[in-house]
Amino acid sequence: MSNPYEGDSTTPAAGIIGTNSTAGPGVSGSSQGGYGVEGNSATGNGVYGTSKNSDAVVGFSGAAGKSGVLGLAPNGNAVTGISDNGTGVLGTGKSFGVVGTSASGEGVHAHSDAGNALHGDSAQSDAVVGYTAAQGKSGVLGLAPNGNAVTGISDNGTGVYAKGGVWAGYFDGKLGVRDDIILTNGDCAEDFEVIGADTVEPGTVVVIDRDEVMQPSHHPYDRRVAGVIAGAAGCKPGLILGRRQSGRTRMPVALMGRVYCKVDARFGPIAVGDLLTTSPTPGHAMKTDDPLRAFGAVIGKALQPLHEGQGLIPVLIALQ
């Protein structure tokens, strides 16, 4: 070769091989406008770096928007990191630790037999970010036939945080939880078909009509009482059971917990702790004053008073 540092190989060898028995770099490249080091090989490694005590290959660029190390591969892997006992690819940065883009393949592909396939560490920003605009595709996809596809560990924060417009998280399989499940919303509800659902408002007391179909209550002390339509006063259910596709309108009926309920105090002023039952007013509860009739027809206990008229108060659902 005319230039001893020029790498251009058509045999299964390395385009550039640099060795140094001292503490300096094996190959050092500097350029004002082009590549510091360019390695080109038809079948082998364009640039190959090995080191026992330091970094095998180091790339640095002070230009904004440029790369310290740039890998280009029209049909293969632009950058591949493989480690037997360590980290396949380690990226640290004030913005993104690792950014990978691909027109048709994988933005970042990391493989490790014993260590971390992909490890992201950032003190001020996101360690690993995955984004896709394709319908039905994943921003981050984890595949593990026998292990954990995605693992999130945090000492003081959130192990895994998910936010979505439709589903924040969707699990196709069993869900195991070793610690507490904390729900920020109010009650436990279950979806049922409701007669006249188009005109039924949240907070309405409902009773069983037939074949698991609900309708607004309209008789006092009705032992068919099932619960209250959830969602009134912005108090959403913490857990909804029985949610499925149906040709008929289904609504969440609060079966347990705190829910806002329509009440009518014209049959007696309601105090905190009073037992409530169905009233003659459609969809409204009232205070119980007949223990014998109330048996089996109690909706729950009032959490706020209502001295007169009709209103919407929080009720602790306790069917009995």
One Martini backbone bead per residue (centre of mass of N, CA, C, O) as a GRO file, in nm:
protein
  320
    1MET     BB    1   0.098   0.034   0.018
    2SER     BB    2   0.119   0.380   0.019
    3ASN     BB    3  -0.060   0.365   0.285
    4PRO     BB    4  -0.036   0.219   0.598
    5TYR     BB    5  -0.348   0.335   0.696
    6GLU     BB    6  -0.490   0.198   0.472
    7GLY     BB    7  -0.822   0.047   0.424
    8ASP     BB    8  -0.850  -0.232   0.176
    9SER     BB    9  -1.041  -0.527   0.166
   10THR     BB   10  -1.100  -0.858  -0.015
   11THR     BB   11  -1.052  -1.020   0.240
   12PRO     BB   12  -1.094  -1.211   0.540
   13ALA     BB   13  -1.025  -0.921   0.679
   14ALA     BB   14  -0.889  -0.629   0.787
   15GLY     BB   15  -0.868  -0.305   0.695
   16ILE     BB   16  -0.789  -0.231   1.002
   17ILE     BB   17  -0.484  -0.263   1.202
   18GLY     BB   18  -0.422  -0.188   1.550
   19THR     BB   19  -0.119  -0.165   1.743
   20ASN     BB   20  -0.021  -0.131   2.105
   21SER     BB   21   0.211  -0.163   2.372
   22THR     BB   22   0.109   0.080   2.487
   23ALA     BB   23  -0.116   0.352   2.592
   24GLY     BB   24  -0.204   0.398   2.316
   25PRO     BB   25  -0.329   0.396   2.016
   26GLY     BB   26  -0.364   0.197   1.745
   27VAL     BB   27  -0.559   0.409   1.598
   28SER     BB   28  -0.533   0.739   1.447
   29GLY     BB   29  -0.782   0.986   1.350
   30SER     BB   30  -0.779   1.295   1.141
   31SER     BB   31  -1.034   1.547   1.043
   32GLN     BB   32  -1.179   1.840   0.897
   33GLY     BB   33  -1.415   1.692   0.675
   34GLY     BB   34  -1.410   1.392   0.727
   35TYR     BB   35  -1.276   1.100   0.815
   36GLY     BB   36  -1.071   0.980   1.045
   37VAL     BB   37  -1.175   0.674   0.999
   38GLU     BB   38  -1.164   0.435   0.726
   39GLY     BB   39  -1.335   0.124   0.671
   40ASN     BB   40  -1.297  -0.133   0.410
   41SER     BB   41  -1.491  -0.438   0.351
   42ALA     BB   42  -1.619  -0.709   0.183
   43THR     BB   43  -1.598  -0.957   0.435
   44GLY     BB   44  -1.497  -0.809   0.676
   45ASN     BB   45  -1.351  -0.572   0.874
   46GLY     BB   46  -1.326  -0.243   0.860
   47VAL     BB   47  -1.322  -0.210   1.182
   48TYR     BB   48  -1.084  -0.323   1.435
   49GLY     BB   49  -1.096  -0.354   1.796
   50THR     BB   50  -0.842  -0.425   2.055
   51SER     BB   51  -0.854  -0.457   2.425
   52LYS     BB   52  -0.753  -0.523   2.761
   53ASN     BB   53  -0.772  -0.210   2.920
   54SER     BB   54  -0.955  -0.067   2.703
   55ASP     BB   55  -1.077   0.079   2.434
   56ALA     BB   56  -1.115  -0.033   2.121
   57VAL     BB   57  -1.330   0.197   2.023
   58VAL     BB   58  -1.306   0.554   1.951
   59GLY     BB   59  -1.545   0.824   1.915
   60PHE     BB   60  -1.517   1.179   1.815
   61SER     BB   61  -1.742   1.475   1.825
   62GLY     BB   62  -1.788   1.841   1.815
   63ALA     BB   63  -2.026   1.830   1.632
   64ALA     BB   64  -2.335   1.912   1.567
   65GLY     BB   65  -2.509   1.614   1.485
   66LYS     BB   66  -2.277   1.422   1.521
   67SER     BB   67  -2.071   1.131   1.516
   68GLY     BB   68  -1.847   0.938   1.673
   69VAL     BB   69  -2.000   0.678   1.557
   70LEU     BB   70  -2.047   0.541   1.225
   71GLY     BB   71  -2.298   0.322   1.089
   72LEU     BB   72  -2.310   0.156   0.764
   73ALA     BB   73  -2.595  -0.057   0.636
   74PRO     BB   74  -2.798  -0.151   0.387
   75ASN     BB   75  -2.828  -0.490   0.485
   76GLY     BB   76  -2.722  -0.472   0.772
   77ASN     BB   77  -2.535  -0.401   1.052
   78ALA     BB   78  -2.420  -0.110   1.161
   79VAL     BB   79  -2.430  -0.200   1.477
   80THR     BB   80  -2.250  -0.440   1.683
   81GLY     BB   81  -2.304  -0.599   2.007
   82ILE     BB   82  -2.074  -0.831   2.172
   83SER     BB   83  -2.100  -1.028   2.482
   84ASP     BB   84  -2.016  -1.267   2.718
   85ASN     BB   85  -1.998  -1.079   3.017
   86GLY     BB   86  -2.116  -0.808   2.931
   87THR     BB   87  -2.177  -0.538   2.720
   88GLY     BB   88  -2.284  -0.483   2.412
   89VAL     BB   89  -2.422  -0.187   2.463
   90LEU     BB   90  -2.301   0.141   2.563
   91GLY     BB   91  -2.496   0.435   2.658
   92THR     BB   92  -2.408   0.784   2.711
   93GLY     BB   93  -2.609   1.085   2.788
   94LYS     BB   94  -2.778   1.387   2.807
   95SER     BB   95  -2.992   1.268   2.629
   96PHE     BB   96  -2.913   0.996   2.467
   97GLY     BB   97  -2.769   0.697   2.488
   98VAL     BB   98  -2.946   0.563   2.247
   99VAL     BB   99  -2.973   0.585   1.882
  100GLY     BB  100  -3.205   0.422   1.654
  101THR     BB  101  -3.228   0.382   1.295
  102SER     BB  102  -3.477   0.248   1.055
  103ALA     BB  103  -3.636   0.168   0.756
  104SER     BB  104  -3.677  -0.183   0.800
  105GLY     BB  105  -3.556  -0.255   1.066
  106GLU     BB  106  -3.351  -0.220   1.335
  107GLY     BB  107  -3.242   0.026   1.527
  108VAL     BB  108  -3.170  -0.177   1.773
  109HIS     BB  109  -2.927  -0.447   1.819
  110ALA     BB  110  -2.889  -0.674   2.094
  111HIS     BB  111  -2.630  -0.913   2.208
  112SER     BB  112  -2.622  -1.157   2.483
  113ASP     BB  113  -2.520  -1.437   2.674
  114ALA     BB  114  -2.472  -1.292   2.990
  115GLY     BB  115  -2.562  -1.007   2.971
  116ASN     BB  116  -2.653  -0.708   2.847
  117ALA     BB  117  -2.799  -0.628   2.559
  118LEU     BB  118  -2.938  -0.356   2.687
  119HIS     BB  119  -2.795  -0.046   2.812
  120GLY     BB  120  -2.932   0.234   2.995
  121ASP     BB  121  -2.772   0.554   3.098
  122SER     BB  122  -2.919   0.837   3.278
  123ALA     BB  123  -2.925   1.140   3.471
  124GLN     BB  124  -3.145   1.344   3.285
  125SER     BB  125  -3.280   1.124   3.107
  126ASP     BB  126  -3.347   0.885   2.888
  127ALA     BB  127  -3.219   0.577   2.848
  128VAL     BB  128  -3.469   0.448   2.681
  129VAL     BB  129  -3.602   0.495   2.343
  130GLY     BB  130  -3.918   0.420   2.180
  131TYR     BB  131  -4.032   0.460   1.831
  132THR     BB  132  -4.358   0.451   1.654
  133ALA     BB  133  -4.587   0.509   1.365
  134ALA     BB  134  -4.689   0.230   1.347
  135GLN     BB  135  -4.945   0.027   1.327
  136GLY     BB  136  -4.914  -0.214   1.583
  137LYS     BB  137  -4.647  -0.124   1.694
  138SER     BB  138  -4.335  -0.103   1.870
  139GLY     BB  139  -4.123   0.088   2.047
  140VAL     BB  140  -4.076  -0.163   2.243
  141LEU     BB  141  -3.917  -0.488   2.204
  142GLY     BB  142  -3.954  -0.795   2.391
  143LEU     BB  143  -3.763  -1.106   2.372
  144ALA     BB  144  -3.832  -1.415   2.575
  145PRO     BB  145  -3.868  -1.747   2.602
  146ASN     BB  146  -3.751  -1.774   2.937
  147GLY     BB  147  -3.767  -1.479   3.024
  148ASN     BB  148  -3.741  -1.136   3.039
  149ALA     BB  149  -3.832  -0.907   2.814
  150VAL     BB  150  -3.903  -0.682   3.041
  151THR     BB  151  -3.711  -0.474   3.272
  152GLY     BB  152  -3.794  -0.288   3.577
  153ILE     BB  153  -3.573  -0.088   3.791
  154SER     BB  154  -3.639   0.081   4.112
  155ASP     BB  155  -3.573   0.236   4.416
  156ASN     BB  156  -3.765   0.533   4.397
  157GLY     BB  157  -3.945   0.466   4.157
  158THR     BB  158  -4.037   0.340   3.844
  159GLY     BB  159  -4.006   0.057   3.679
  160VAL     BB  160  -4.283   0.087   3.503
  161TYR     BB  161  -4.395   0.319   3.250
  162ALA     BB  162  -4.734   0.382   3.127
  163LYS     BB  163  -4.877   0.553   2.830
  164GLY     BB  164  -5.215   0.581   2.686
  165GLY     BB  165  -5.496   0.637   2.488
  166VAL     BB  166  -5.609   0.339   2.536
  167TRP     BB  167  -5.351   0.176   2.650
  168ALA     BB  168  -5.115   0.147   2.895
  169GLY     BB  169  -5.184  -0.170   2.927
  170TYR     BB  170  -5.133  -0.505   2.777
  171PHE     BB  171  -5.235  -0.845   2.865
  172ASP     BB  172  -5.150  -1.170   2.718
  173GLY     BB  173  -5.210  -1.301   3.017
  174LYS     BB  174  -5.073  -1.340   3.300
  175LEU     BB  175  -5.082  -1.167   3.628
  176GLY     BB  176  -4.818  -1.083   3.851
  177VAL     BB  177  -4.824  -0.990   4.211
  178ARG     BB  178  -4.640  -0.932   4.513
  179ASP     BB  179  -4.776  -0.673   4.577
  180ASP     BB  180  -4.945  -0.405   4.574
  181ILE     BB  181  -5.256  -0.268   4.456
  182ILE     BB  182  -5.294   0.064   4.324
  183LEU     BB  183  -5.591   0.262   4.310
  184THR     BB  184  -5.711   0.589   4.238
  185ASN     BB  185  -5.985   0.508   4.211
  186GLY     BB  186  -6.297   0.418   4.358
  187ASP     BB  187  -6.437   0.150   4.224
  188CYS     BB  188  -6.614  -0.154   4.179
  189ALA     BB  189  -6.702  -0.275   3.855
  190GLU     BB  190  -6.967  -0.383   3.617
  191ASP     BB  191  -7.072  -0.480   3.316
  192PHE     BB  192  -7.399  -0.386   3.184
  193GLU     BB  193  -7.700  -0.410   3.068
  194VAL     BB  194  -7.915  -0.120   2.996
  195ILE     BB  195  -8.211   0.007   3.010
  196GLY     BB  196  -8.198   0.304   2.860
  197ALA     BB  197  -7.891   0.406   2.837
  198ASP     BB  198  -7.914   0.686   2.683
  199THR     BB  199  -8.069   0.812   2.966
  200VAL     BB  200  -7.862   0.707   3.163
  201GLU     BB  201  -7.703   0.809   3.450
  202PRO     BB  202  -7.475   0.868   3.651
  203GLY     BB  203  -7.596   0.754   3.978
  204THR     BB  204  -7.788   0.533   3.913
  205VAL     BB  205  -8.019   0.321   4.028
  206VAL     BB  206  -8.013  -0.039   4.001
  207VAL     BB  207  -8.187  -0.325   3.872
  208ILE     BB  208  -8.294  -0.636   3.818
  209ASP     BB  209  -8.463  -0.766   3.544
  210ARG     BB  210  -8.307  -0.967   3.322
  211ASP     BB  211  -8.065  -1.154   3.214
  212GLU     BB  212  -7.846  -0.938   3.324
  213VAL     BB  213  -8.042  -0.693   3.327
  214MET     BB  214  -8.080  -0.349   3.364
  215GLN     BB  215  -8.261  -0.100   3.568
  216PRO     BB  216  -8.414   0.146   3.693
  217SER     BB  217  -8.533   0.236   3.976
  218HIS     BB  218  -8.904   0.246   4.128
  219HIS     BB  219  -8.891   0.096   4.408
  220PRO     BB  220  -8.928   0.035   4.727
  221TYR     BB  221  -8.740  -0.196   4.861
  222ASP     BB  222  -8.556  -0.341   4.637
  223ARG     BB  223  -8.411  -0.669   4.610
  224ARG     BB  224  -8.285  -0.615   4.307
  225VAL     BB  225  -8.054  -0.463   4.382
  226ALA     BB  226  -7.713  -0.386   4.237
  227GLY     BB  227  -7.657  -0.060   4.208
  228VAL     BB  228  -7.439   0.192   4.057
  229ILE     BB  229  -7.371   0.412   3.829
  230ALA     BB  230  -7.074   0.492   3.724
  231GLY     BB  231  -6.908   0.836   3.714
  232ALA     BB  232  -6.993   1.040   3.901
  233ALA     BB  233  -6.832   1.335   3.965
  234GLY     BB  234  -6.558   1.204   3.843
  235CYS     BB  235  -6.590   0.903   3.963
  236LYS     BB  236  -6.401   0.653   3.880
  237PRO     BB  237  -6.326   0.349   3.828
  238GLY     BB  238  -6.076   0.121   3.938
  239LEU     BB  239  -6.263  -0.135   3.846
  240ILE     BB  240  -6.347  -0.341   3.555
  241LEU     BB  241  -6.576  -0.578   3.478
  242GLY     BB  242  -6.689  -0.740   3.193
  243ARG     BB  243  -6.532  -0.627   2.945
  244ARG     BB  244  -6.702  -0.620   2.626
  245GLN     BB  245  -6.818  -0.692   2.331
  246SER     BB  246  -7.132  -0.535   2.211
  247GLY     BB  247  -7.447  -0.463   2.063
  248ARG     BB  248  -7.492  -0.341   2.344
  249THR     BB  249  -7.535  -0.130   2.596
  250ARG     BB  250  -7.283  -0.075   2.840
  251MET     BB  251  -7.249  -0.045   3.204
  252PRO     BB  252  -7.108   0.060   3.499
  253VAL     BB  253  -7.153  -0.120   3.805
  254ALA     BB  254  -7.143  -0.052   4.128
  255LEU     BB  255  -7.043  -0.296   4.395
  256MET     BB  256  -6.785  -0.138   4.525
  257GLY     BB  257  -6.740   0.132   4.717
  258ARG     BB  258  -6.704   0.455   4.592
  259VAL     BB  259  -7.005   0.647   4.504
  260TYR     BB  260  -7.215   0.838   4.319
  261CYS     BB  261  -7.555   0.917   4.430
  262LYS     BB  262  -7.883   0.923   4.394
  263VAL     BB  263  -8.099   1.124   4.605
  264ASP     BB  264  -8.394   1.132   4.838
  265ALA     BB  265  -8.506   1.355   5.109
  266ARG     BB  266  -8.831   1.347   5.111
  267PHE     BB  267  -8.827   1.064   5.297
  268GLY     BB  268  -8.572   1.177   5.450
  269PRO     BB  269  -8.316   1.269   5.612
  270ILE     BB  270  -7.965   1.255   5.549
  271ALA     BB  271  -7.708   1.089   5.711
  272VAL     BB  272  -7.424   0.994   5.820
  273GLY     BB  273  -7.453   0.634   5.787
  274ASP     BB  274  -7.693   0.580   5.636
  275LEU     BB  275  -7.912   0.369   5.512
  276LEU     BB  276  -7.974   0.263   5.176
  277THR     BB  277  -8.241   0.269   4.933
  278THR     BB  278  -8.491   0.240   4.744
  279SER     BB  279  -8.715   0.445   4.559
  280PRO     BB  280  -8.985   0.593   4.393
  281THR     BB  281  -8.758   0.735   4.260
  282PRO     BB  282  -8.605   0.718   3.981
  283GLY     BB  283  -8.274   0.624   4.055
  284HIS     BB  284  -8.320   0.657   4.370
  285ALA     BB  285  -8.232   0.708   4.695
  286MET     BB  286  -8.299   0.621   5.045
  287LYS     BB  287  -8.385   0.616   5.358
  288THR     BB  288  -8.405   0.395   5.608
  289ASP     BB  289  -8.713   0.292   5.828
  290ASP     BB  290  -8.728  -0.038   5.766
  291PRO     BB  291  -8.567  -0.314   5.859
  292LEU     BB  292  -8.735  -0.542   5.727
  293ARG     BB  293  -8.741  -0.420   5.432
  294ALA     BB  294  -8.421  -0.373   5.406
  295PHE     BB  295  -8.368  -0.657   5.375
  296GLY     BB  296  -8.189  -0.692   5.073
  297ALA     BB  297  -8.212  -0.344   4.998
  298VAL     BB  298  -7.924  -0.246   5.041
  299ILE     BB  299  -7.672  -0.034   4.916
  300GLY     BB  300  -7.567   0.167   5.161
  301LYS     BB  301  -7.362   0.439   5.279
  302ALA     BB  302  -7.354   0.752   5.383
  303LEU     BB  303  -7.095   1.019   5.344
  304GLN     BB  304  -7.325   1.233   5.314
  305PRO     BB  305  -7.546   1.478   5.353
  306LEU     BB  306  -7.921   1.520   5.312
  307HIS     BB  307  -8.192   1.720   5.411
  308GLU     BB  308  -8.300   1.801   5.113
  309GLY     BB  309  -8.417   1.678   4.848
  310GLN     BB  310  -8.211   1.646   4.569
  311GLY     BB  311  -7.906   1.445   4.497
  312LEU     BB  312  -7.536   1.411   4.514
  313ILE     BB  313  -7.374   1.142   4.685
  314PRO     BB  314  -7.161   0.971   4.866
  315VAL     BB  315  -7.121   0.609   4.857
  316LEU     BB  316  -7.100   0.305   5.037
  317ILE     BB  317  -7.090   0.013   4.903
  318ALA     BB  318  -7.333  -0.237   5.067
  319LEU     BB  319  -7.470  -0.507   4.998
  320GLN     BB  320  -7.785  -0.636   5.200
   0.00000   0.00000   0.00000
